[in-house]
Amino acid sequence: MIFTQFPGEISALVAALFWAIASVIYANVGTQIPPLGLNLIKGGIAIGLLLLTITLQSGVNCPNFPPGYSACFPSVASSV
């Protein structure tokens, strides 16, 4: 099956598709909502999705790294 032969390429195309859709949505919404409000909404969505990702990956076994280094959760590492 083609989906299993080219997972990286398909993932890249899907990411580009989502990026294009989000750009069109934010361009249209940006004419109705002020920039500060739009950024707060985007930030809230991003935080929600990051928390969902961290929650879903909480059972994933990560390799042992030195203290203070977190490769499994970059959002946690960037807040330190």
N, C-alpha and C positions, 0 to 999 in steps of 0.2 A: 504494500500500500504506500502511496506517495507521502502520506502524513508521517510515517515512521522513517522514511528514507531521508527526508529533509526537514527535521524539526527546527533547526536554527533558522533556516531561510523562511519557513512558514511563520515562525514566531516574529521575525523581523517584519514581514509583510503585515501581519495582524497588528503589531505595535504601530506601524506607520498608518494603517487604516484608522485605528483608534485616535492617533494624534490628529489626523485630518478631521475626523468627526468632532473631536473636542475643540479644535480651532474654529470650526464653523459655528459650533454652539456658543462658545465664549464671545465670538465676534458679534453674534446676534444679541446675546444677553447683555453684552457690554454697552449696547446703545440704550438699554433700559435701566441698568443698575449702575450707580457711581463706582469708580475704580476701587475705592476703599472697601465697599461692600462686596464687590466681586472677588477681591483678594481674600477677604475674610471667609467667604463661602468656599473658595478653592482651598484655602488652608484647612478649613474644617473637614472638607471631603478628604483631603490628603491625610490628615491626622486619623480620621476614622478608618481609612483603608490601611494605614500603617499599623494601627492597633489590631485590626482584623488579621493582618498578615502575621504579626507577632503572636497572636492568640493561636492561629492555626499551626504555626511552626513551633509551638512550645513543646511538643512531644518529639521533635526532630533531634536526633543525636548529633551534637556538634563536636568537632575535635577539641581536645584540650589545648587552650592557648594560654600564654602568660596572663597574670592578673591585669585587668585594665584593658585588655584587648578583646573585642567581641566581633568575630567575623560572621557570626550567624545573624546578628541583629545590628546592621549598620546604623539604624536610627538611634539605638541606645548608645552606641559608641560615639556618635557625633554629639550627643547631649552631655558627655562627660567633660 
